[in-house]
């Protein structure tokens, strides 16, 4: 995935799902992957979140290896990856479907995330 695909196929649909209060008050956190940190991507994010971006090359730097600040790195992403890649993914739509289903499953099982935070 390159930065253009990240912006067009991941960020833009994500922005469309956000509520006004999330856009006005929320913070956006991402890891330091190269497609996430190009100038074009960061400019797009700043248009939506101003300086409320936690990432590499932003006002709020990405806190590497901080398990209390980055539960997404230490739990969520590995949990999702291990779940969705049990069999090969043959196309982007299939990948989206698997990720969406896994996120919905997590949303319906709040005790999993509570345990992670504890």
N, C-alpha and C positions, 0 to 999 in steps of 0.2 A: 504494500500500500504506500503510495506517495502522498505528498502534502495536498495536492489538488484533489485526489480521491477522498482523503480524510476530510477536507473542508466540504466538498460537495455531497458526499454520500453518507457521512457520519455526522458532522457538525450541523449542517443545515437542517436535516430532518430532526435532530435533537433540539435545535433552537425552536422549531415550530411546535414542539410539545411542551415547552416551558410556559408557565403562567407569568403574568406581568410582575408579580411580587418576586418571583425567582430571578427574573432578569434585572430587576431594580435593586435587589438586596442580596441575592445569592452570590456565592463564590463558585468559581469553576476551577476544578483541580484535575490535572493530567500529569502523566509522567514525562520524562525528558526524551522520549523517542524523537528521532530526527523529524519525521513528518509533523509531529505536534509542535515543533519549535521553530519552524521556518518563519521568516519575517512576514510572509503573506498570511500564514495561519495565525500568528500572534496578533496581527493587525485585525483580522476577522474577529478574533476573540475579544480584543479590546473594544471593538465597536459594540459588542453585546454586553460586556462585563466591566468596562473601564479598567481600573487597576485591581479588580477583585479576581485575579487569576493566579493560581498557585501552579507554577511550572518553571522550567528552566528558562533563563533570560527574561524574567519578569520581575516586577517590584516585590513580589512575594516568592522567594526562591523555593524550588522543589526541595523538600527535606530528605535527602537520600538516606536509606537504611534506618528510618525512624519508625519502628513498628507501632508506636502509639499515635503517630500522626498520619501514617499511611496504611490503614488496614486494607485498603484496596489492593496494595501490592502484596501484602503478606497473607491475605486470605482470599479476597474476592476474585481477582484475576486468575490466580492458580486454580481456584475452585471451579470457575467457569471453564477455563481452558481444559482442565482434566475431564470435565463432564462432556463438553461438546466435541472434543477430538477423540472420543472413544472409537469412532469410525471415521474414515476419510470424509472430508467435506468436498463435494464436487462442484459447488458454485456459490456465488456470493449470496444469493437468495436463501439457499439452504443454511449458510452460516448465520445470516440475520435471524432466520427462524429459530435456530438452535439457541442463539444468545438470548433472544426475546423470551423464549420458553423458560430458560434457566433463570433469568431475572424475575419473571413472573412467579416461578416456583419459590425463589428467595423471598419475594414480597409476601407470599402466602405462608411463609414459615419464619416469622420474625424472631423466634428463639435462636435461630442459627446466627443471625447478626448480633443479637444481644450477647450471646456467648463470646463472639469475637471481640466486642467492645469491652466486655468484662475481663 
